């Protein structure tokens, strides 16, 4: 038995970058809180470093949210 699967290019061009982005984002949520000294995140303005780590991660979420909206508009415009 010889099985052959044909995956369209559009799916490949979408899935591969998405997988890399999700992996990078997931690593950020593990690495940043555990290695905050390496990234030189320290207390600033009397606010503890835990707040700044959460602040950075929440900014990442907001950026991803709005960039996803922009991506949908680009995909619709170019019919990818």
PDB file as gemmi writes it, atoms N, CA and C in Angstrom:
CRYST1    1.000    1.000    1.000  90.00  90.00  90.00 P 1                      
ATOM      1  N   UNK A   1       0.836  -1.179   0.000  1.00  0.00           N  
ATOM      2  CA  UNK A   1       0.000   0.000   0.000  1.00  0.00           C  
ATOM      3  C   UNK A   1       0.880   1.241   0.000  1.00  0.00           C  
ATOM      4  N   UNK A   2       0.646   2.083  -0.954  1.00  0.00           N  
ATOM      5  CA  UNK A   2       1.401   3.314  -1.066  1.00  0.00           C  
ATOM      6  C   UNK A   2       0.427   4.486  -0.964  1.00  0.00           C  
ATOM      7  N   UNK A   3       0.488   5.178   0.166  1.00  0.00           N  
ATOM      8  CA  UNK A   3      -0.402   6.308   0.381  1.00  0.00           C  
ATOM      9  C   UNK A   3       0.317   7.594   0.021  1.00  0.00           C  
ATOM     10  N   UNK A   4      -0.386   8.460  -0.651  1.00  0.00           N  
ATOM     11  CA  UNK A   4       0.181   9.745  -1.026  1.00  0.00           C  
ATOM     12  C   UNK A   4      -0.789  10.846  -0.603  1.00  0.00           C  
ATOM     13  N   UNK A   5      -0.261  11.807   0.129  1.00  0.00           N  
ATOM     14  CA  UNK A   5      -1.085  12.918   0.582  1.00  0.00           C  
ATOM     15  C   UNK A   5      -0.615  14.177  -0.130  1.00  0.00           C  
ATOM     16  N   UNK A   6      -1.548  14.860  -0.733  1.00  0.00           N  
ATOM     17  CA  UNK A   6      -1.227  16.103  -1.427  1.00  0.00           C  
ATOM     18  C   UNK A   6      -1.776  17.276  -0.614  1.00  0.00           C  
ATOM     19  N   UNK A   7      -0.874  18.113  -0.119  1.00  0.00           N  
ATOM     20  CA  UNK A   7      -1.272  19.272   0.671  1.00  0.00           C  
ATOM     21  C   UNK A   7      -1.124  20.518  -0.201  1.00  0.00           C  
ATOM     22  N   UNK A   8      -2.198  21.291  -0.359  1.00  0.00           N  
ATOM     23  CA  UNK A   8      -2.111  22.506  -1.176  1.00  0.00           C  
ATOM     24  C   UNK A   8      -1.083  23.492  -0.622  1.00  0.00           C  
ATOM     25  N   UNK A   9      -0.476  24.247  -1.515  1.00  0.00           N  
ATOM     26  CA  UNK A   9       0.563  25.209  -1.118  1.00  0.00           C  
ATOM     27  C   UNK A   9       0.040  26.273  -0.168  1.00  0.00           C  
ATOM     28  N   UNK A  10      -1.195  26.720  -0.377  1.00  0.00           N  
ATOM     29  CA  UNK A  10      -1.754  27.760   0.488  1.00  0.00           C  
ATOM     30  C   UNK A  10      -1.781  27.299   1.943  1.00  0.00           C  
ATOM     31  N   UNK A  11      -2.129  26.055   2.151  1.00  0.00           N  
ATOM     32  CA  UNK A  11      -2.165  25.523   3.515  1.00  0.00           C  
ATOM     33  C   UNK A  11      -0.757  25.456   4.082  1.00  0.00           C  
ATOM     34  N   UNK A  12       0.186  25.005   3.291  1.00  0.00           N  
ATOM     35  CA  UNK A  12       1.575  24.922   3.752  1.00  0.00           C  
ATOM     36  C   UNK A  12       2.115  26.306   4.084  1.00  0.00           C  
ATOM     37  N   UNK A  13       1.840  27.291   3.234  1.00  0.00           N  
ATOM     38  CA  UNK A  13       2.326  28.651   3.466  1.00  0.00           C  
ATOM     39  C   UNK A  13       1.674  29.292   4.693  1.00  0.00           C  
ATOM     40  N   UNK A  14       0.550  28.781   5.106  1.00  0.00           N  
ATOM     41  CA  UNK A  14      -0.126  29.299   6.291  1.00  0.00           C  
ATOM     42  C   UNK A  14       0.296  28.559   7.549  1.00  0.00           C  
ATOM     43  N   UNK A  15       0.356  27.245   7.476  1.00  0.00           N  
ATOM     44  CA  UNK A  15       0.604  26.424   8.660  1.00  0.00           C  
ATOM     45  C   UNK A  15       2.032  26.556   9.178  1.00  0.00           C  
ATOM     46  N   UNK A  16       3.019  26.552   8.314  1.00  0.00           N  
ATOM     47  CA  UNK A  16       4.420  26.575   8.769  1.00  0.00           C  
ATOM     48  C   UNK A  16       4.749  27.862   9.536  1.00  0.00           C  
ATOM     49  N   UNK A  17       4.470  29.057   8.994  1.00  0.00           N  
ATOM     50  CA  UNK A  17       4.759  30.260   9.795  1.00  0.00           C  
ATOM     51  C   UNK A  17       3.936  30.328  11.079  1.00  0.00           C  
ATOM     52  N   UNK A  18       2.689  29.896  11.008  1.00  0.00           N  
ATOM     53  CA  UNK A  18       1.839  29.915  12.196  1.00  0.00           C  
ATOM     54  C   UNK A  18       2.394  29.011  13.289  1.00  0.00           C  
ATOM     55  N   UNK A  19       2.877  27.846  12.917  1.00  0.00           N  
ATOM     56  CA  UNK A  19       3.466  26.930  13.899  1.00  0.00           C  
ATOM     57  C   UNK A  19       4.699  27.540  14.546  1.00  0.00           C  
ATOM     58  N   UNK A  20       5.533  28.204  13.765  1.00  0.00           N  
ATOM     59  CA  UNK A  20       6.731  28.838  14.318  1.00  0.00           C  
ATOM     60  C   UNK A  20       6.383  30.002  15.244  1.00  0.00           C  
ATOM     61  N   UNK A  21       5.381  30.774  14.873  1.00  0.00           N  
ATOM     62  CA  UNK A  21       4.967  31.906  15.700  1.00  0.00           C  
ATOM     63  C   UNK A  21       4.386  31.423  17.021  1.00  0.00           C  
ATOM     64  N   UNK A  22       3.541  30.414  16.967  1.00  0.00           N  
ATOM     65  CA  UNK A  22       2.939  29.885  18.194  1.00  0.00           C  
ATOM     66  C   UNK A  22       4.008  29.298  19.102  1.00  0.00           C  
ATOM     67  N   UNK A  23       4.974  28.608  18.532  1.00  0.00           N  
ATOM     68  CA  UNK A  23       6.047  28.039  19.338  1.00  0.00           C  
ATOM     69  C   UNK A  23       6.865  29.153  19.997  1.00  0.00           C  
ATOM     70  N   UNK A  24       7.183  30.197  19.257  1.00  0.00           N  
ATOM     71  CA  UNK A  24       7.935  31.313  19.824  1.00  0.00           C  
ATOM     72  C   UNK A  24       7.166  32.026  20.915  1.00  0.00           C  
ATOM     73  N   UNK A  25       5.875  32.204  20.715  1.00  0.00           N  
ATOM     74  CA  UNK A  25       5.046  32.861  21.720  1.00  0.00           C  
ATOM     75  C   UNK A  25       4.953  32.015  22.985  1.00  0.00           C  
ATOM     76  N   UNK A  26       4.804  30.724  22.826  1.00  0.00           N  
ATOM     77  CA  UNK A  26       4.721  29.830  23.984  1.00  0.00           C  
ATOM     78  C   UNK A  26       6.023  29.827  24.767  1.00  0.00           C  
ATOM     79  N   UNK A  27       7.136  29.872  24.071  1.00  0.00           N  
ATOM     80  CA  UNK A  27       8.437  29.908  24.747  1.00  0.00           C  
ATOM     81  C   UNK A  27       8.575  31.197  25.551  1.00  0.00           C  
ATOM     82  N   UNK A  28       8.059  32.301  25.027  1.00  0.00           N  
ATOM     83  CA  UNK A  28       8.130  33.575  25.736  1.00  0.00           C  
ATOM     84  C   UNK A  28       7.460  33.483  27.101  1.00  0.00           C  
ATOM     85  N   UNK A  29       6.324  32.811  27.177  1.00  0.00           N  
ATOM     86  CA  UNK A  29       5.584  32.710  28.433  1.00  0.00           C  
ATOM     87  C   UNK A  29       6.265  31.798  29.448  1.00  0.00           C  
ATOM     88  N   UNK A  30       7.178  30.964  29.007  1.00  0.00           N  
ATOM     89  CA  UNK A  30       7.930  30.103  29.920  1.00  0.00           C  
ATOM     90  C   UNK A  30       9.266  30.741  30.284  1.00  0.00           C  
ATOM     91  N   UNK A  31       9.968  31.262  29.300  1.00  0.00           N  
ATOM     92  CA  UNK A  31      11.337  31.742  29.499  1.00  0.00           C  
ATOM     93  C   UNK A  31      11.380  33.077  30.244  1.00  0.00           C  
ATOM     94  N   UNK A  32      10.518  34.004  29.910  1.00  0.00           N  
ATOM     95  CA  UNK A  32      10.595  35.335  30.514  1.00  0.00           C  
ATOM     96  C   UNK A  32      10.425  35.310  32.036  1.00  0.00           C  
ATOM     97  N   UNK A  33       9.408  34.660  32.585  1.00  0.00           N  
ATOM     98  CA  UNK A  33       9.291  34.661  34.053  1.00  0.00           C  
ATOM     99  C   UNK A  33      10.409  33.902  34.767  1.00  0.00           C  
ATOM    100  N   UNK A  34      10.958  32.881  34.155  1.00  0.00           N  
ATOM    101  CA  UNK A  34      11.983  32.092  34.840  1.00  0.00           C  
ATOM    102  C   UNK A  34      13.380  32.673  34.694  1.00  0.00           C  
ATOM    103  N   UNK A  35      13.617  33.474  33.676  1.00  0.00           N  
ATOM    104  CA  UNK A  35      14.949  34.043  33.428  1.00  0.00           C  
ATOM    105  C   UNK A  35      14.919  35.564  33.384  1.00  0.00           C  
ATOM    106  N   UNK A  36      14.172  36.162  34.282  1.00  0.00           N  
ATOM    107  CA  UNK A  36      14.036  37.618  34.254  1.00  0.00           C  
ATOM    108  C   UNK A  36      15.358  38.327  34.518  1.00  0.00           C  
ATOM    109  N   UNK A  37      16.283  37.691  35.257  1.00  0.00           N  
ATOM    110  CA  UNK A  37      17.584  38.327  35.496  1.00  0.00           C  
ATOM    111  C   UNK A  37      18.376  38.444  34.193  1.00  0.00           C  
ATOM    112  N   UNK A  38      18.288  37.429  33.360  1.00  0.00           N  
ATOM    113  CA  UNK A  38      19.004  37.447  32.084  1.00  0.00           C  
ATOM    114  C   UNK A  38      18.523  38.599  31.206  1.00  0.00           C  
ATOM    115  N   UNK A  39      17.215  38.856  31.239  1.00  0.00           N  
ATOM    116  CA  UNK A  39      16.644  39.938  30.435  1.00  0.00           C  
ATOM    117  C   UNK A  39      16.725  41.286  31.147  1.00  0.00           C  
ATOM    118  N   UNK A  40      17.385  41.296  32.309  1.00  0.00           N  
ATOM    119  CA  UNK A  40      17.610  42.506  33.105  1.00  0.00           C  
ATOM    120  C   UNK A  40      16.310  43.214  33.470  1.00  0.00           C  
ATOM    121  N   UNK A  41      15.292  42.428  33.819  1.00  0.00           N  
ATOM    122  CA  UNK A  41      14.034  43.000  34.288  1.00  0.00           C  
ATOM    123  C   UNK A  41      14.155  43.131  35.800  1.00  0.00           C  
ATOM    124  N   UNK A  42      14.040  44.345  36.277  1.00  0.00           N  
ATOM    125  CA  UNK A  42      14.222  44.616  37.697  1.00  0.00           C  
ATOM    126  C   UNK A  42      13.107  45.553  38.149  1.00  0.00           C  
ATOM    127  N   UNK A  43      13.046  45.793  39.434  1.00  0.00           N  
ATOM    128  CA  UNK A  43      12.077  46.755  39.946  1.00  0.00           C  
ATOM    129  C   UNK A  43      12.368  48.122  39.337  1.00  0.00           C  
ATOM    130  N   UNK A  44      11.314  48.801  38.951  1.00  0.00           N  
ATOM    131  CA  UNK A  44      11.461  50.114  38.329  1.00  0.00           C  
ATOM    132  C   UNK A  44      10.355  51.006  38.868  1.00  0.00           C  
ATOM    133  N   UNK A  45      10.688  52.190  39.250  1.00  0.00           N  
ATOM    134  CA  UNK A  45       9.740  53.150  39.831  1.00  0.00           C  
ATOM    135  C   UNK A  45       9.069  52.593  41.087  1.00  0.00           C  
ATOM    136  N   UNK A  46       9.769  51.736  41.797  1.00  0.00           N  
ATOM    137  CA  UNK A  46       9.219  51.157  43.021  1.00  0.00           C  
ATOM    138  C   UNK A  46       8.211  50.051  42.777  1.00  0.00           C  
ATOM    139  N   UNK A  47       8.055  49.647  41.531  1.00  0.00           N  
ATOM    140  CA  UNK A  47       7.114  48.572  41.192  1.00  0.00           C  
ATOM    141  C   UNK A  47       7.927  47.297  41.012  1.00  0.00           C  
ATOM    142  N   UNK A  48       7.510  46.190  41.642  1.00  0.00           N  
ATOM    143  CA  UNK A  48       8.313  44.958  41.585  1.00  0.00           C  
ATOM    144  C   UNK A  48       8.394  44.369  40.180  1.00  0.00           C  
ATOM    145  N   UNK A  49       9.417  43.550  39.971  1.00  0.00           N  
ATOM    146  CA  UNK A  49       9.673  42.962  38.652  1.00  0.00           C  
ATOM    147  C   UNK A  49       8.539  42.053  38.189  1.00  0.00           C  
ATOM    148  N   UNK A  50       7.803  41.442  39.124  1.00  0.00           N  
ATOM    149  CA  UNK A  50       6.686  40.572  38.732  1.00  0.00           C  
ATOM    150  C   UNK A  50       5.643  41.335  37.920  1.00  0.00           C  
ATOM    151  N   UNK A  51       5.391  42.578  38.322  1.00  0.00           N  
ATOM    152  CA  UNK A  51       4.447  43.401  37.576  1.00  0.00           C  
ATOM    153  C   UNK A  51       4.943  43.638  36.161  1.00  0.00           C  
ATOM    154  N   UNK A  52       6.233  43.960  36.017  1.00  0.00           N  
ATOM    155  CA  UNK A  52       6.779  44.277  34.700  1.00  0.00           C  
ATOM    156  C   UNK A  52       6.771  43.064  33.783  1.00  0.00           C  
ATOM    157  N   UNK A  53       6.991  41.877  34.344  1.00  0.00           N  
ATOM    158  CA  UNK A  53       6.909  40.660  33.528  1.00  0.00           C  
ATOM    159  C   UNK A  53       5.486  40.480  33.013  1.00  0.00           C  
ATOM    160  N   UNK A  54       4.505  40.629  33.900  1.00  0.00           N  
ATOM    161  CA  UNK A  54       3.104  40.533  33.481  1.00  0.00           C  
ATOM    162  C   UNK A  54       2.726  41.605  32.487  1.00  0.00           C  
ATOM    163  N   UNK A  55       3.259  42.799  32.677  1.00  0.00           N  
ATOM    164  CA  UNK A  55       2.991  43.912  31.770  1.00  0.00           C  
ATOM    165  C   UNK A  55       3.517  43.613  30.369  1.00  0.00           C  
ATOM    166  N   UNK A  56       4.731  43.106  30.294  1.00  0.00           N  
ATOM    167  CA  UNK A  56       5.330  42.759  28.996  1.00  0.00           C  
ATOM    168  C   UNK A  56       4.531  41.656  28.310  1.00  0.00           C  
ATOM    169  N   UNK A  57       4.132  40.642  29.063  1.00  0.00           N  
ATOM    170  CA  UNK A  57       3.369  39.541  28.470  1.00  0.00           C  
ATOM    171  C   UNK A  57       1.980  39.998  28.029  1.00  0.00           C  
ATOM    172  N   UNK A  58       1.366  40.914  28.768  1.00  0.00           N  
ATOM    173  CA  UNK A  58       0.050  41.398  28.354  1.00  0.00           C  
ATOM    174  C   UNK A  58       0.152  42.290  27.117  1.00  0.00           C  
ATOM    175  N   UNK A  59       1.217  43.076  27.010  1.00  0.00           N  
ATOM    176  CA  UNK A  59       1.431  43.867  25.791  1.00  0.00           C  
ATOM    177  C   UNK A  59       1.573  42.933  24.592  1.00  0.00           C  
ATOM    178  N   UNK A  60       2.271  41.821  24.786  1.00  0.00           N  
ATOM    179  CA  UNK A  60       2.418  40.831  23.720  1.00  0.00           C  
ATOM    180  C   UNK A  60       1.051  40.325  23.261  1.00  0.00           C  
ATOM    181  N   UNK A  61       0.154  40.064  24.198  1.00  0.00           N  
ATOM    182  CA  UNK A  61      -1.190  39.596  23.838  1.00  0.00           C  
ATOM    183  C   UNK A  61      -1.948  40.634  23.025  1.00  0.00           C  
ATOM    184  N   UNK A  62      -1.894  41.887  23.470  1.00  0.00           N  
ATOM    185  CA  UNK A  62      -2.603  42.942  22.743  1.00  0.00           C  
ATOM    186  C   UNK A  62      -2.040  43.127  21.337  1.00  0.00           C  
ATOM    187  N   UNK A  63      -0.741  43.085  21.201  1.00  0.00           N  
ATOM    188  CA  UNK A  63      -0.119  43.213  19.877  1.00  0.00           C  
ATOM    189  C   UNK A  63      -0.569  42.068  18.984  1.00  0.00           C  
ATOM    190  N   UNK A  64      -0.589  40.855  19.515  1.00  0.00           N  
ATOM    191  CA  UNK A  64      -1.040  39.710  18.717  1.00  0.00           C  
ATOM    192  C   UNK A  64      -2.498  39.856  18.321  1.00  0.00           C  
ATOM    193  N   UNK A  65      -3.334  40.341  19.224  1.00  0.00           N  
ATOM    194  CA  UNK A  65      -4.754  40.509  18.927  1.00  0.00           C  
ATOM    195  C   UNK A  65      -4.952  41.467  17.755  1.00  0.00           C  
ATOM    196  N   UNK A  66      -4.317  42.637  17.824  1.00  0.00           N  
ATOM    197  CA  UNK A  66      -4.506  43.623  16.767  1.00  0.00           C  
ATOM    198  C   UNK A  66      -3.790  43.236  15.474  1.00  0.00           C  
ATOM    199  N   UNK A  67      -2.684  42.532  15.579  1.00  0.00           N  
ATOM    200  CA  UNK A  67      -2.016  42.083  14.356  1.00  0.00           C  
ATOM    201  C   UNK A  67      -2.833  40.992  13.665  1.00  0.00           C  
ATOM    202  N   UNK A  68      -3.569  40.203  14.434  1.00  0.00           N  
ATOM    203  CA  UNK A  68      -4.440  39.198  13.818  1.00  0.00           C  
ATOM    204  C   UNK A  68      -5.566  39.862  13.035  1.00  0.00           C  
ATOM    205  N   UNK A  69      -6.113  40.937  13.557  1.00  0.00           N  
ATOM    206  CA  UNK A  69      -7.157  41.673  12.836  1.00  0.00           C  
ATOM    207  C   UNK A  69      -6.591  42.218  11.524  1.00  0.00           C  
ATOM    208  N   UNK A  70      -5.399  42.788  11.583  1.00  0.00           N  
ATOM    209  CA  UNK A  70      -4.744  43.314  10.381  1.00  0.00           C  
ATOM    210  C   UNK A  70      -4.476  42.195   9.378  1.00  0.00           C  
ATOM    211  N   UNK A  71      -4.053  41.035   9.864  1.00  0.00           N  
ATOM    212  CA  UNK A  71      -3.761  39.902   8.979  1.00  0.00           C  
ATOM    213  C   UNK A  71      -5.006  39.447   8.237  1.00  0.00           C  
ATOM    214  N   UNK A  72      -6.130  39.424   8.916  1.00  0.00           N  
ATOM    215  CA  UNK A  72      -7.381  39.026   8.263  1.00  0.00           C  
ATOM    216  C   UNK A  72      -7.708  39.990   7.127  1.00  0.00           C  
ATOM    217  N   UNK A  73      -7.522  41.273   7.351  1.00  0.00           N  
ATOM    218  CA  UNK A  73      -7.799  42.258   6.299  1.00  0.00           C  
ATOM    219  C   UNK A  73      -6.870  42.069   5.106  1.00  0.00           C  
ATOM    220  N   UNK A  74      -5.612  41.770   5.367  1.00  0.00           N  
ATOM    221  CA  UNK A  74      -4.655  41.532   4.278  1.00  0.00           C  
ATOM    222  C   UNK A  74      -5.049  40.285   3.497  1.00  0.00           C  
ATOM    223  N   UNK A  75      -5.398  39.221   4.211  1.00  0.00           N  
ATOM    224  CA  UNK A  75      -5.802  37.987   3.537  1.00  0.00           C  
ATOM    225  C   UNK A  75      -7.042  38.207   2.683  1.00  0.00           C  
ATOM    226  N   UNK A  76      -8.004  38.969   3.183  1.00  0.00           N  
ATOM    227  CA  UNK A  76      -9.218  39.224   2.407  1.00  0.00           C  
ATOM    228  C   UNK A  76      -8.922  40.088   1.183  1.00  0.00           C  
ATOM    229  N   UNK A  77      -8.020  41.051   1.333  1.00  0.00           N  
ATOM    230  CA  UNK A  77      -7.706  41.943   0.217  1.00  0.00           C  
ATOM    231  C   UNK A  77      -6.998  41.201  -0.910  1.00  0.00           C  
ATOM    232  N   UNK A  78      -6.036  40.362  -0.555  1.00  0.00           N  
ATOM    233  CA  UNK A  78      -5.254  39.653  -1.566  1.00  0.00           C  
ATOM    234  C   UNK A  78      -5.794  38.258  -1.873  1.00  0.00           C  
ATOM    235  N   UNK A  79      -6.867  37.891  -1.203  1.00  0.00           N  
ATOM    236  CA  UNK A  79      -7.532  36.589  -1.415  1.00  0.00           C  
ATOM    237  C   UNK A  79      -6.558  35.431  -1.343  1.00  0.00           C  
ATOM    238  N   UNK A  80      -5.808  35.421  -0.273  1.00  0.00           N  
ATOM    239  CA  UNK A  80      -4.825  34.345  -0.083  1.00  0.00           C  
ATOM    240  C   UNK A  80      -5.514  33.148   0.530  1.00  0.00           C  
TER     241      UNK A  80                                                      
END                                                                             
